[in-house]
């Protein structure tokens, strides 16, 4: 647009429309709660220095490029002041300000070209008075510019909001920082392009346009890839949180059942002791004495396992061992659990820790169920050695495994279709530098010893 030949009234209208379209883009992208008064004040207070600058350049007939740079700086400063009223983080202020202006630079000029073409066609076929043509063209420009800025920026704002919603605070900050740098670079490319057009350096115009298009293209690809990655990570986090919550609930239920069983044992013993007082019921006394001995043996065994599990202060590991020990006992496997001291911390992430313990216990249970030899005893100890955690799981075996192949994928003494557990254990060890394991075979017993060193 020719800023110098337009009438003062049209100059004022142009300035107000331009600043209004900038703030329409900003408010749709920023997603902050600006009141109607704040929006109107932002447009008015930005239009005043913009119009004053335009008047100065008209009076002194200054260079167009200097006017573009100066007016751009005025708008940038005003927009940053408006954003800083709602956001205190400097990176976010720069990101929203420059990104909104760059989006506006991309949208605003698109309205002029189709309107000029349409109006030229209309003017050729149906000549209208010059004043009508003037106001019709520029009136159409105003309406289309405002509408296009609103629709496109609204869509971009919604997509950005949807993209950033699943991100963590750290990732949102990193995204804002990188977007701020890219927006600032794009802003500079726009002004380089304008300067190159004024001086007729068309090679620079082409280069700046290509750079801008490439930047937009690669930014879009990176955003889509990042969005896919963040959604996947969020899904994994949600699944893990849900699993941990379910495990914690299950652990609490098991503890409640255990406490109820202890109470039952106390009442059961008292009841049977009372029945033992009948001297004239020798047969009843004999039977009750036998059953009392069996009950005491079973309850003491359970108390031994459950009581020691209460020394583990890691809900996920405790819940896992509750389930594994209960599973083994129902299948006729005796559990010898050795946890001498409370276990508060293990220097390994919870997921890998539970996988390791689950693998070695499952391997022992599977071996014990694979033969008929008695007794079927699974021994498991967890020892805290000055911060290093030692997990020792052992069981009797029927066929001695080949130590060279024991951790190979698919190898098993129990037949085909097995042999993945210890292979997965090796994979976990490879990604955790503080995890070590060894195998012990002696006196008909197979054991896996895992050491998690303090990092």
C-alpha positions in Angstrom: 0.0 0.0 0.0 1.2 3.5 -0.7 1.5 5.1 2.7 2.1 8.6 1.4 -0.6 9.1 -1.2 -3.5 7.8 1.0 -5.8 10.3 2.7 -5.4 11.0 6.4 -8.7 9.3 7.2 -7.6 6.2 5.3 -4.2 6.3 6.9 -5.9 6.1 10.4 -8.2 3.3 9.3 -5.3 1.4 7.8 -3.2 1.7 11.0 -6.2 0.6 13.2 -6.9 -2.4 10.9 -3.3 -3.4 10.8 -2.9 -3.3 14.6 -6.3 -5.0 15.2 -5.3 -7.8 12.9 -2.0 -8.2 14.7 -3.7 -8.5 18.0 -6.4 -10.9 16.7 -3.6 -13.3 15.7 -1.8 -12.7 19.1 -5.0 -13.3 21.2 -5.9 -16.5 19.3 -2.3 -17.9 19.6 -1.5 -16.7 23.1 -4.6 -18.3 24.7 -4.4 -15.9 27.7 -7.6 -14.3 29.2 -7.6 -10.7 27.9 -10.7 -8.7 28.7 -12.5 -6.6 26.1 -11.1 -3.4 27.6 -7.6 -4.8 27.6 -7.9 -5.8 23.9 -9.3 -2.4 22.9 -6.6 -0.5 24.9 -3.9 -2.7 23.3 -5.1 -1.8 19.7 -5.5 1.9 20.5 -2.2 2.3 22.4 -0.3 0.5 19.6 -2.1 2.5 16.8 -1.1 5.9 18.3 2.7 5.5 18.0 2.2 3.7 14.7 0.2 6.5 13.2 2.6 9.1 14.6 5.5 7.3 12.9 3.6 7.1 9.7 2.9 10.9 9.8 6.5 11.7 10.5 7.6 9.6 7.5 5.0 11.3 5.3 6.1 14.8 6.3 9.8 14.2 5.8 9.4 11.8 2.9 11.7 9.2 4.4 12.8 5.8 3.0 10.2 3.1 2.8 12.5 0.4 4.1 13.4 2.5 7.2 9.7 3.0 7.8 9.0 -0.8 7.6 11.8 -1.5 10.1 10.8 1.3 12.4 7.1 0.4 12.3 7.9 -3.3 12.9 9.9 -2.4 16.0 7.1 -0.3 17.3 4.6 -3.2 16.9 7.0 -5.7 18.4 7.6 -3.6 21.5 3.9 -2.9 22.0 3.0 -6.6 21.6 5.7 -7.7 24.0 4.4 -5.1 26.6 0.9 -6.5 26.2 2.0 -10.1 26.5 4.2 -9.4 29.5 1.1 -8.1 31.4 -0.1 -11.7 31.4 3.1 -13.8 31.3 6.3 -13.1 33.3 8.6 -15.6 31.7 10.8 -13.7 29.2 11.2 -16.6 26.9 7.4 -17.1 26.7 6.9 -13.4 26.1 9.4 -13.4 23.2 7.9 -16.6 21.8 4.2 -15.4 21.8 5.2 -11.9 20.5 7.4 -12.9 17.6 5.5 -16.0 16.7 2.2 -14.0 16.5 3.9 -11.3 14.3 5.4 -13.9 12.0 2.1 -15.6 11.5 0.5 -12.3 10.8 3.2 -11.5 8.2 2.3 -14.7 6.5 -1.5 -14.2 6.6 -2.0 -10.5 6.0 -0.6 -10.0 2.5 -2.7 -12.9 1.2 -5.8 -10.8 1.1 -4.4 -8.1 -1.2 -3.7 -10.2 -4.3 -7.0 -11.9 -4.9 -8.9 -8.7 -4.1 -6.9 -6.7 -6.7 -7.5 -9.4 -9.3 -11.3 -9.4 -8.6 -11.6 -5.7 -8.5 -9.7 -5.3 -11.8 -12.1 -7.8 -13.5 -15.1 -5.9 -12.0 -13.7 -2.5 -13.1 -13.1 -3.7 -16.7 -16.6 -5.1 -17.1 -18.6 -2.6 -15.0 -16.8 0.8 -14.6 -17.5 2.5 -11.3 -16.6 6.0 -10.1 -13.0 6.3 -8.8 -14.1 7.0 -5.2 -16.4 4.0 -5.2 -13.7 1.8 -6.6 -11.2 3.1 -4.0 -13.4 2.4 -1.0 -14.8 -0.8 -2.4 -11.3 -2.3 -2.9 -9.9 -1.2 0.4 -13.1 -2.0 2.3 -12.9 -5.5 0.9 -9.3 -5.7 1.9 -10.1 -4.7 5.5 -12.9 -7.2 5.9 -11.0 -10.1 4.2 -7.8 -9.3 6.2 -9.6 -9.4 9.5 -11.5 -12.6 8.7 -8.5 -14.4 7.3 -6.3 -13.4 10.3 -9.0 -14.6 12.7 -9.8 -17.9 11.0 -6.2 -19.0 10.4 -4.8 -17.8 13.7 -7.7 -19.5 15.6 -6.9 -22.8 13.9 -3.1 -22.4 14.6 -3.8 -21.5 18.2 -6.1 -24.5 18.7 -3.5 -26.8 17.2 -0.7 -25.4 19.3 -2.9 -25.7 22.4 -3.6 -29.4 21.5 0.0 -30.1 20.8 1.3 -28.6 24.0 -1.4 -30.0 26.3 0.3 -33.5 26.8 3.8 -32.0 27.2 5.6 -31.7 30.5 6.5 -28.3 31.8 10.2 -28.8 30.9 9.2 -29.8 27.3 6.9 -26.8 27.0 9.7 -24.5 28.0 12.1 -26.1 25.5 9.4 -25.9 22.8 8.9 -22.2 23.6 12.6 -21.4 23.6 13.2 -23.1 20.2 10.0 -21.5 18.7 11.2 -18.1 19.9 14.5 -18.5 18.1 12.8 -19.7 14.9 10.3 -16.9 15.0 13.0 -14.3 15.5 14.9 -15.7 12.6 11.8 -15.6 10.4 11.1 -12.0 11.5 14.6 -11.0 10.3 14.1 -12.9 7.0 11.0 -10.9 6.3 12.8 -7.6 6.7 15.8 -8.9 4.6 13.2 -9.8 1.9 11.6 -6.4 2.0 15.0 -4.6 1.8 16.1 -6.8 -1.1 12.9 -5.9 -3.0 13.4 -2.2 -2.5 17.0 -2.3 -3.8 16.1 -4.7 -6.6 18.4 -7.5 -5.4 16.2 -10.4 -6.6 18.7 -13.1 -5.9 18.5 -12.2 -2.2 14.7 -12.1 -2.4 14.7 -15.6 -3.8 17.2 -16.8 -1.2 15.2 -15.3 1.7 11.9 -16.8 0.4 13.4 -20.2 0.0 14.9 -20.0 3.5 11.6 -19.0 5.0 9.7 -21.8 3.2 12.3 -24.4 4.2 12.1 -23.2 7.8 8.3 -23.5 7.9 8.4 -26.9 6.2 11.0 -28.4 8.6 9.3 -26.8 11.6 6.0 -28.4 10.7 7.7 -31.8 10.3 9.5 -31.5 13.6 6.3 -30.5 15.4 4.4 -33.5 14.0 7.2 -35.8 14.9 7.5 -34.3 18.4 3.7 -34.5 18.9 3.7 -38.2 18.0 6.6 -38.8 20.4 5.1 -36.8 23.2 1.7 -38.6 22.9 3.5 -42.0 23.0 5.5 -41.0 26.1 2.3 -39.6 27.7 0.5 -42.9 27.0 3.4 -44.9 28.5 3.4 -42.6 31.6 -0.4 -42.9 32.0 -0.2 -46.7 31.7 2.6 -46.9 34.2 0.8 -44.6 36.7 -2.4 -46.7 36.4 -0.4 -50.0 36.9 1.4 -48.5 39.9 -1.9 -47.4 41.4 -3.5 -50.8 40.8 -0.5 -52.5 42.3 -0.6 -50.2 45.4 -4.3 -50.9 45.8 -3.7 -54.6 45.5 -0.9 -54.5 48.1 -3.1 -52.7 50.5 -5.8 -55.3 50.1 -3.3 -58.1 50.7 -2.0 -56.4 53.8 -5.5 -56.0 55.1 -6.1 -59.7 54.4 -2.9 -60.6 56.2 -3.9 -58.5 59.3 -7.3 -60.2 59.3 -5.6 -63.6 59.1 -3.4 -62.8 62.1 -6.5 -61.8 64.0 -8.2 -65.1 62.9 -5.2 -67.1 64.1 -5.4 -65.5 67.5 -9.1 -66.2 67.8 -8.7 -69.7 66.4 -6.0 -70.7 68.9 -8.1 -69.4 71.8 -11.1 -71.3 70.6 -9.2 -74.6 70.2 -7.5 -74.0 73.6 -10.9 -73.7 75.2 -12.1 -76.9 73.6 -9.1 -78.7 74.9 -10.4 -78.2 78.5 -12.9 -81.0 78.2 -11.2 -83.9 80.0 -13.9 -86.5 79.1 -13.4 -86.1 75.4 -10.1 -87.8 74.8 -10.7 -88.5 71.1 -11.8 -84.9 70.5 -8.7 -83.7 72.3 -6.5 -85.9 70.1 -8.0 -84.7 66.9 -8.0 -81.0 68.0 -4.4 -81.3 69.0 -3.4 -82.7 65.6 -5.4 -80.0 63.7 -4.0 -77.3 66.0 -0.5 -78.4 65.2 -1.2 -78.4 61.4 -2.9 -75.0 61.6 0.0 -73.5 63.7 2.5 -74.9 61.2 0.6 -73.4 58.2 -0.1 -70.1 59.9 3.5 -69.7 61.2 4.8 -70.5 57.7 2.5 -67.8 56.2 3.4 -65.4 59.0 7.1 -66.0 58.2 6.6 -65.0 54.5 4.1 -62.2 55.0 5.9 -60.8 58.0 9.2 -60.5 56.1 7.5 -59.0 53.1 6.4 -56.2 55.3 10.0 -55.3 55.7 10.1 -54.2 52.0 9.1 -50.5 51.9 8.8 -50.4 48.1 5.1 -50.9 47.2 5.7 -52.2 43.7 8.3 -54.8 44.7 6.3 -55.8 47.8 3.1 -56.3 45.7 5.0 -58.4 43.1 6.4 -60.7 45.8 3.0 -61.0 47.5 1.6 -62.3 44.3 4.5 -64.6 43.4 4.7 -66.2 46.9 1.0 -66.8 47.0 1.1 -68.3 43.6 4.0 -70.6 44.6 2.4 -71.7 47.8 -0.9 -72.6 46.1 1.1 -74.9 43.8 2.7 -76.8 46.7 6.0 -74.9 46.7 7.5 -74.0 50.1 8.9 -70.4 50.3 12.0 -69.6 52.4 12.1 -65.8 52.4 15.1 -64.1 54.0 14.8 -60.4 54.5 16.7 -59.6 57.7 16.4 -55.8 57.6 14.0 -53.3 56.2 14.6 -52.4 52.5 13.8 -48.7 51.8 15.6 -47.9 48.6 17.1 -49.8 45.7 19.2 -47.9 43.2 17.3 -49.0 40.1 14.2 -47.8 38.4 11.0 -49.6 39.6 10.1 -51.1 36.3 13.5 -52.8 35.7 13.7 -53.9 39.4 10.3 -55.6 39.3 11.1 -57.2 35.9 14.4 -58.7 37.3 12.8 -60.1 40.5 9.8 -61.4 38.5 12.1 -63.2 36.0 14.2 -65.0 38.6 11.3 -66.0 40.7 9.2 -67.2 37.7 12.3 -69.1 36.5 12.5 -70.9 39.9 8.8 -71.7 40.1 8.8 -73.0 36.6 11.7 -75.3 37.3 10.2 -76.6 40.5 6.9 -77.3 38.8 8.7 -79.2 36.0 9.7 -82.2 38.2 8.1 -84.3 40.9 11.1 -84.3 43.3 10.4 -83.2 46.9 10.8 -81.0 48.8 10.0 -78.1 46.4 11.7 -75.2 48.1 12.2 -71.8 46.7 14.7 -69.7 48.6 14.8 -65.9 48.1 16.9 -63.4 50.1 17.2 -59.7 49.7 20.1 -58.1 51.6 21.1 -54.5 51.9 24.9 -54.4 52.0 25.8 -50.8 52.8 23.6 -49.5 50.0 24.3 -52.3 47.6 21.3 -54.6 47.2 21.9 -58.4 46.8 19.0 -60.6 45.5 19.7 -64.3 45.8 17.1 -66.7 44.3 17.7 -70.5 44.4 15.9 -73.7 43.9 16.6 -77.5 43.4 17.0 -78.6 39.8 16.4 -81.8 37.9 18.7 -81.2 34.9 21.7 -79.0 35.2 21.7 -76.2 32.6 24.7 -75.3 30.4 26.2 -72.2 31.9 27.5 -71.0 28.5 24.0 -71.0 27.0 21.8 -70.2 30.0 21.3 -66.5 29.0 21.0 -67.2 25.2 17.6 -66.4 23.6 15.5 -69.6 23.4 17.7 -71.8 25.6 15.9 -73.8 28.3 16.2 -77.2 29.9 12.4 -77.4 29.9 11.9 -77.8 26.2 11.2 -75.5 23.2 9.2 -72.3 23.3 10.9 -71.1 26.5 14.2 -69.5 27.5 13.2 -65.8 27.2 13.3 -64.9 30.9 17.0 -65.0 31.5 17.7 -63.6 28.0 15.6 -60.5 29.1 17.5 -60.4 32.3 20.7 -60.0 30.3 19.1 -57.2 28.3 18.2 -55.3 31.5 21.7 -55.7 32.8 23.1 -54.3 29.5 21.2 -51.0 29.9 21.9 -50.6 33.6 25.6 -50.2 34.4 25.1 -50.8 38.1 23.4 -54.2 37.8 25.5 -57.4 37.9 24.6 -61.1 38.1 26.2 -64.4 38.6 25.0 -68.1 38.6 25.8 -70.7 41.3 25.3 -74.5 40.8 26.1 -76.6 43.8 24.7 -79.6 45.7 21.8 -80.0 43.4 20.8 -76.4 43.7 20.6 -73.7 41.1 20.9 -70.0 42.1 21.0 -66.6 40.4 22.6 -63.8 42.4 21.9 -60.2 41.3 23.7 -57.3 42.7 22.4 -53.7 42.3 25.3 -51.4 43.3 24.8 -48.0 44.8 25.3 -45.4 42.1 
